[in-house]
Amino acid sequence: MTGSTTGRYLAHAALALVVAAVVALAALAATGTEASAVSSDHGASFAVRCDFSHRLSDDPIVHPGMPGMAHSHDFFGNTTTDAYSTYASLRAGGTTCTRFEEDTAAYWLPTVSWDGTPLDSNRAVFYYRTGGKNYEKVKPFPAKLKIIAGNPEHVYWRCGRLDDGGGSQSPPTQCDSGELGVRVVFPDCLAVDRKGKPRLDSADHRSHMAYSRPVAGGWDRCPRSRPMPVPSLTVNATYPIPTTPGEVTLSSGDASTMHADFFNAWNQEALRRLVVHCINKVPPWEPRPEKCQSPRL
């Protein structure tokens, strides 16, 4: 083989290796085993905008039937949520949710204050995502399910409203944008009884749920004790604040006590359709269909 022939051969071989590497990476992403594709949740999700509705010192999960017994909460979505709320009353209530008016679920957070002054949220979007699990196996939340989220490692503060997965566990002390943001991620694995029936609550309102866990080289998985994969519900709420320095406090205490509550009162058939068409049929590496997005205003 001449020197020029050898050079051409090596060049073609190098090109073939590059092409093979690109193909391999594409195939890896398509199988869902490439970590960034799984974690991005670009597709396999839908979003509902449900702005602030009202404020009460009530909590229909922790203190049902006991008005005024809780610290102050800001309620989003269902406009009738109070200490006496039940699944039936929430289903009959109105909602601040736009585009998906079938969402009459109740969402609430402790009241956020800036230098002691309570803030009214100007925008709240609730994302239903795979959370890195196999998107084809995610099940809709069962009717009447109650969840509390608040592990510090699943609360993220930031300036502005960009949902890029970033943030800090400590809130900012100043935002030049004049907007404070907080993101709370709910557990996404549900316990079932011996007959496979989902548990809708627990004595501490937490132990019937767990977070899925990363698995090397594959989808995140639910623990055996909480085997049912449900959407990873993520709350993104923003609040207008001064551009001068200040301090975030909550009605529940300092910023480390941030948590969020969810009482499922969706129109169950509408929720099922969204999970099927926006999660089960949309791989995370594909764009989220327009019908699965919340209004951008």
Helices and strands as residue ranges (DSSP letters): H 3-30, H 35-40, E 45-50, E 52-56, E 73-77, H 87-92, E 97-98, E 106-110, E 112-114, E 117-118, E 123-129, G 135-137, E 146-149, G 152-154, E 155-159, E 179-185, E 189-190, E 209-210, E 228-229, E 232-240, E 248-250, E 253-254, G 255-257, E 260-263, H 268-275, I 276-280, G 290-292
